[in-house]
């Protein structure tokens, strides 16, 4: 069973993130503000211990970069266990669902593909 401090590799589609955070990150990256952390593990809350769900706490830029680079897996670090649905506002309306079958993980459902490709080339 996962505990606080656990670092492990998971499918990128297991990450839960808000649309609001994705949109904010897109604007930052469009302005040239990329991750300053490289590809260190992304900090997550472990939610719903019965049904594993990882809520992104820190690492929006890294996650966005992973999606643009078409990575299917990433490393996470569990920093807290519990319920944090209110952390990103009202779910499920504010939830961004990562679709590993789409080229950029579903980002193209929110943003122009040409803009995403432009950002990807800057990585």
Number of C-alpha atoms within 10 A of each C-alpha: 4 13 12 13 12 12 16 12 11 14 12 21 17 17 21 20 22 22 17 14 17 19 15 14 21 23 12 14 20 15 10 12 12 20 18 9 11 11 15 12 19 22 21 23 23 24 18 14 13 6 8 11 15 23 23 22 19 15 21 21 24 21 23 22 21 19 25 20 16 17 16 15 15 20 15 23 23 22 17 18 16 10 13 15 13 8 13 19 13 11 12 11 9 14 17 20 17 18 17 18 11 13 15 23 22 17 23 15 11 12 12 10 14 10 12 19 14 11 18 18 9 10 12
